[in-house]
């Protein structure tokens, strides 16, 4: 069955649910397009990176409209615009931000589980969203700053030391400003970020290699800012942000 495709101006009434999948720097432009599709009971499922978008959406619509989401998938946009999935992983978790099993989230789960991809209802989605941000910020800062894959960084002098300290900085910020990660997640993250020969790299690094705009504010800058406001010192994360902001300013500067 092919989906019915419409444009924003063809929206005539609110929807039960809206799956929002744009880059962080595209969010502001998408808000106006969303407006007519969102009513008082519409569930917005944002699969964006970081947490800044949650504040923006709550302010533009309401906290009640928001459903927590965490999508894990590895893709790359090819030159012709096609999106290539790099590995089988495609995990979409969603749930009420307070962990309750409400009738609306249960109804959504029934629908999502028949959609043809790996979808699951989580009673700890807020923590999962912060855990995803920890991994994104860490692997993004590591691979972009060092211009290499995790395996290449691990094999370089001081590479493992750098990785562990940067991860510690990110986790320290999240423990103060967000939801503390589980020990199981942290153990897996440490292993994933120091695996010998690993080809793992962030999508931000792949975009950077292609000279594309990156989500530096959403993935690194916002986290750094939150930590700074709480008086935390994160020199490695700050270095990565300055480096990436310079790149972003260079490619977006009017010519």
Buried (B, 14 or more C-beta within 10 A) or exposed (E): EEEEEEEEEEBEEBBEBBBBEBBBBEBEEBBEEBEBBBEEEBBBBBBBBBBBBBEBBBEBBEEEBBBBBBBBBBBBBEEEEEEEEEEEEBEBBBBBBEBEEEEBBEEBBEEBEEEEEBBEBBBBBBBBBBBBBBBBBBBBBBBBBBEBBBBBBBBEEEBBEBBEBBBBBBBBBBBBBBBBBEEEBBEEBBEBBBBEEBEBBBBBBBBBEEEEBBBBBBBBBBBBBBBBEEEBEBEBBBEBBBBBBEBBEEEEEEE
